[in-house]
Amino acid sequence: MLISGVIPTLTTERLILRQWRDSDREPFRRINADAAVMEFMPRRLTAEESDMLADRIQRRLAERGFGLFAAELRETGSFIGFIGLSAPAFEAHFTPCVEIGWRLAREFWGSGYATEAAYAVLRLAFLSLELPEVVSFTAALNVRSQRVMERLGMVRNTKDDFDHPLLSAGDPLRPHVLYRLAWVD
C-alpha cells in the first residue's frame, strides 16, 4: 500500500511517470489549449485554468500518493502530458470509483505511449493500491480513447453507458461510455 505524501515514480521502456515540475506548466498549457487534444472535453483551457489544473493534480498526488502523473520521454526528458488515476468528483451509478485517464500532446499520439504508460499505472492500481477495479470513461464520440481502453483489456457493457452529469442536455459530449477492468488474481 502506498503512503500518503510519498509519490512513486513509474518507469516503462520509453517513459517516466513522475511528480510534476514547474517546467511542465508551459507544455501543459499548450496541450490544454490545443483544439485537437481537447476535442472531447467541454472546452480548451486558458493558461490560468491549465495552471490551476496542474496545481490540483499536484495536491492530489501529494495527498494520496497516486494520481495523474506527469509523463516524460526517457530519451529526451520531454514532458508529453499526463496519465494516471483519479477519483471522479461527480455522482453516477458507478461512483465512487478510481478512473484511469490520460491526456497527451498531439505530436505523441499514435506511438503507443498512452497504452504503455497505462499498463504501468494499472500495475500500481492493482498490485500496490490493491484496488479491485479501475474504470475509464470518455465521450461516446471519442473512439481513439476507447481503442486505448480496449487495448488495455478493459471491457464495455453498454448498460454502464451514462450521460455525464456535469454536461448539459443536448451537449454532444454528454453521452459517455464506461469501460471496466477488474483485478484477477
N, C-alpha and C positions, 0 to 999 in steps of 0.2 A: 504494500500500500504506500502511496506517495505521502510525503509530509508537506503540509501547507507551508508555503513560502519557499520551498525548495523546488526550483524549476528544472526539470531534466532537459538535457539536450539529446535529441534523437538524431541518428545518422543513418543514411541509406547509401547506396553505391554512389549516387550523384548529388545528394542533398544533405544539408544540415538544417534541422528544425530546432529553433532556439528561442530564447528570450529576445524581445525587441530591443533595438538600439535607436538612438536619436537619428543616426544616418539612414534609417529605414523610412523615415517620415516623408521625405521628398518623393522617392519612388512609389510609396504607398499613396500619396496624393495623386500622382499620375494615374495609377491603377484605378482609383476610385472616381476619377474624372473621365475615364475612357468610356465612351458610349458603348463600344462592343463588350467590354468587360461587364458593364453594369446593365446590359440589355434586359436581364431578367430580374433586376432589382427595381424597387419603386422609382428611383431616380439616381442620377450621379451625385456625388458628394462634393461640396466645396472643400477648399484646403482646410478651413477651420473644422468642418464636420469630420473630415478624414483624421485630423489630429485628435479630435475628441474620441473617435472610434479607437484609434491606437492607444490612447490613454486608458480607455475602458478595457480593452483587451489586455494591456499590461497589468492593470489592477486585478483582473480576474485570474490571470496566470499566477500572480503572487499570492492571492487568497487561496486558491485551490491546488496549486502545483501542477495544474494542467489547464489547457485552454487552446486558443488559436495561436500556434507557434509561428514566428517569422520563419520563412523558408528562404534559404540561400543556396546557391550553387557551390558545391565543394571546390570545383576547379577554379572559380573566379572570385568567390565571396560575394557575388551579386545577389541582392535581395530580389526575389521574384514574386513575392506575395505571402499568403498565409495558408496554413492548413492545420486543422486541429479539432478540438472538441469544445462544445458549448452546451449550455442548458437554455432552451428557448424560454423567453420571458412572456409568453402568451399561453393561454389555456386552450387545449384541444383534447380530443378523445385519447391521444397517445402521450400526453404530458402528465406528470413530469417525466423527462427523459434526458438522455445525452445524445446530442447530434454531432456527427462528423461533417465538416464542411471545408470549403477551400475557395480561394479567390487568387488567381494568378494573373500576372501581366500577360497581355495578349501574345507577345512575342515568344512566350514559353508554352503556349498551347500546342497540343499535338505531339508532344515529346514524351508523354507518359509520366511527367513529373507528379501530377495530382494523384495518380494511382500508386506510384512508388512511395510517395510520402504517406498516403492514406494507409498503406499496409503497416508502416511503422507506427502510426497513430493508433491503429486498431490493435496492434500487439500491446501497446501501452494500456489501452482501454480494457482489454480482456485479461492480460497477464499481471499488470501492476495495479490497476484500479479495480480489477475483479468485477467489472460491470457485466451483468447478464445479457445485455443487449445494447446495441448502438443503432440509431436511426439516421436517416438522411432524407431531406426533402427539398423540393425545388418547384418552381412554377412548372405546370404541365407542359408549357411550350419549350422548356429548356432541355432539349434532347441531349446535348453534349454532356451535361452533368449527370443525366440519367444513365448514359453509357458508362461513365466512370463508376457509378454505383453498381451497375451490373457486372463490370469487370472485377469489382471487389467481392463479388458473390452475394451482394445484398439482393433482397427479394421484395418485389412489389406485390401487394394484394390490393386490387382496385377498391375493395371495401374500406381500405385505410385512407384513400384519397380524401382531400378536405379543401374547404375554402379557407384561405389564410385569414384569420380574424383581424389582422391589422391592415388589411386592404379592403377598400370599399367595394360594394356590389357593383358589378359591371366592369371593374378593372380587369383587363385581360390577363393580368398576372395573378389574380386571386385564386383560380383553381390550381391546387398543388397536388403533387404525387408524393407518397411516403414510401420509402424503402427501409427494410429492417435487416439486421444481421444479429443473430443470437450466438452467444459463445457455446461451442460444443466441445466438451472435454474429450 
